[in-house]
Amino acid sequence: MALDKEFKDIPGTIVFDAEQSRKGYWLNQFCMSLMKAENRARFKADERAYLDEWKMTEEQKQAVIDRDLNRMMALGGNIYFLSKIGATDGKSFQQMAGSMTGMSEQEYRDMMIRGGRKIDGNRRIGEDGDAQRPRKD
């Protein structure tokens, strides 16, 4: 049973807690399987067939095929496990993180060198800021 969690209203944040862990168990197990060269080769040869060997939901499998990291995280993926997919595709963690923000790798790198995203107005849903839903008051 899901609990009401204060951290659910932090924009752009998915906290990997016990609930997320249970939801993403098979997705994360699949990712860990990619640590073995023979599994990476099988996955790259026929992604769908390899994914069908795992007890993931169809939505999780489609997110993997689409390489939609944000969706995979929402479906229980842990970013450190998901990084195995990026490594299998020959991508750096920086490239993966950039793809999650809608930025190019260079834009993401430059933002991080400048100190990351500004937090002004981005701490809670309902606060003023360009990443927030509009206030209703």
Secondary structure as a PSIPRED ss2 file (coil, helix, strand):
# PSIPRED VFORMAT (PSIPRED V4.0)

   1 M C   1.000  0.000  0.000
   2 A C   1.000  0.000  0.000
   3 L C   1.000  0.000  0.000
   4 D C   1.000  0.000  0.000
   5 K C   1.000  0.000  0.000
   6 E H   0.000  1.000  0.000
   7 F H   0.000  1.000  0.000
   8 K H   0.000  1.000  0.000
   9 D H   0.000  1.000  0.000
  10 I C   1.000  0.000  0.000
  11 P C   1.000  0.000  0.000
  12 G C   1.000  0.000  0.000
  13 T C   1.000  0.000  0.000
  14 I C   1.000  0.000  0.000
  15 V C   1.000  0.000  0.000
  16 F C   1.000  0.000  0.000
  17 D C   1.000  0.000  0.000
  18 A H   0.000  1.000  0.000
  19 E H   0.000  1.000  0.000
  20 Q H   0.000  1.000  0.000
  21 S H   0.000  1.000  0.000
  22 R H   0.000  1.000  0.000
  23 K H   0.000  1.000  0.000
  24 G C   1.000  0.000  0.000
  25 Y H   0.000  1.000  0.000
  26 W H   0.000  1.000  0.000
  27 L H   0.000  1.000  0.000
  28 N H   0.000  1.000  0.000
  29 Q H   0.000  1.000  0.000
  30 F H   0.000  1.000  0.000
  31 C H   0.000  1.000  0.000
  32 M H   0.000  1.000  0.000
  33 S H   0.000  1.000  0.000
  34 L C   1.000  0.000  0.000
  35 M C   1.000  0.000  0.000
  36 K C   1.000  0.000  0.000
  37 A H   0.000  1.000  0.000
  38 E H   0.000  1.000  0.000
  39 N H   0.000  1.000  0.000
  40 R H   0.000  1.000  0.000
  41 A H   0.000  1.000  0.000
  42 R H   0.000  1.000  0.000
  43 F H   0.000  1.000  0.000
  44 K H   0.000  1.000  0.000
  45 A H   0.000  1.000  0.000
  46 D C   1.000  0.000  0.000
  47 E H   0.000  1.000  0.000
  48 R H   0.000  1.000  0.000
  49 A H   0.000  1.000  0.000
  50 Y H   0.000  1.000  0.000
  51 L H   0.000  1.000  0.000
  52 D C   1.000  0.000  0.000
  53 E C   1.000  0.000  0.000
  54 W C   1.000  0.000  0.000
  55 K C   1.000  0.000  0.000
  56 M C   1.000  0.000  0.000
  57 T C   1.000  0.000  0.000
  58 E H   0.000  1.000  0.000
  59 E H   0.000  1.000  0.000
  60 Q H   0.000  1.000  0.000
  61 K H   0.000  1.000  0.000
  62 Q H   0.000  1.000  0.000
  63 A H   0.000  1.000  0.000
  64 V H   0.000  1.000  0.000
  65 I H   0.000  1.000  0.000
  66 D H   0.000  1.000  0.000
  67 R C   1.000  0.000  0.000
  68 D C   1.000  0.000  0.000
  69 L H   0.000  1.000  0.000
  70 N H   0.000  1.000  0.000
  71 R H   0.000  1.000  0.000
  72 M H   0.000  1.000  0.000
  73 M H   0.000  1.000  0.000
  74 A H   0.000  1.000  0.000
  75 L C   1.000  0.000  0.000
  76 G C   1.000  0.000  0.000
  77 G C   1.000  0.000  0.000
  78 N C   1.000  0.000  0.000
  79 I H   0.000  1.000  0.000
  80 Y H   0.000  1.000  0.000
  81 F H   0.000  1.000  0.000
  82 L H   0.000  1.000  0.000
  83 S H   0.000  1.000  0.000
  84 K H   0.000  1.000  0.000
  85 I H   0.000  1.000  0.000
  86 G H   0.000  1.000  0.000
  87 A H   0.000  1.000  0.000
  88 T H   0.000  1.000  0.000
  89 D C   1.000  0.000  0.000
  90 G C   1.000  0.000  0.000
  91 K C   1.000  0.000  0.000
  92 S C   1.000  0.000  0.000
  93 F H   0.000  1.000  0.000
  94 Q H   0.000  1.000  0.000
  95 Q H   0.000  1.000  0.000
  96 M H   0.000  1.000  0.000
  97 A H   0.000  1.000  0.000
  98 G H   0.000  1.000  0.000
  99 S H   0.000  1.000  0.000
 100 M H   0.000  1.000  0.000
 101 T H   0.000  1.000  0.000
 102 G C   1.000  0.000  0.000
 103 M C   1.000  0.000  0.000
 104 S C   1.000  0.000  0.000
 105 E H   0.000  1.000  0.000
 106 Q H   0.000  1.000  0.000
 107 E H   0.000  1.000  0.000
 108 Y H   0.000  1.000  0.000
 109 R H   0.000  1.000  0.000
 110 D H   0.000  1.000  0.000
 111 M H   0.000  1.000  0.000
 112 M H   0.000  1.000  0.000
 113 I H   0.000  1.000  0.000
 114 R C   1.000  0.000  0.000
 115 G C   1.000  0.000  0.000
 116 G C   1.000  0.000  0.000
 117 R C   1.000  0.000  0.000
 118 K C   1.000  0.000  0.000
 119 I C   1.000  0.000  0.000
 120 D C   1.000  0.000  0.000
 121 G C   1.000  0.000  0.000
 122 N C   1.000  0.000  0.000
 123 R C   1.000  0.000  0.000
 124 R C   1.000  0.000  0.000
 125 I C   1.000  0.000  0.000
 126 G C   1.000  0.000  0.000
 127 E C   1.000  0.000  0.000
 128 D C   1.000  0.000  0.000
 129 G C   1.000  0.000  0.000
 130 D C   1.000  0.000  0.000
 131 A C   1.000  0.000  0.000
 132 Q C   1.000  0.000  0.000
 133 R C   1.000  0.000  0.000
 134 P C   1.000  0.000  0.000
 135 R C   1.000  0.000  0.000
 136 K C   1.000  0.000  0.000
 137 D C   1.000  0.000  0.000
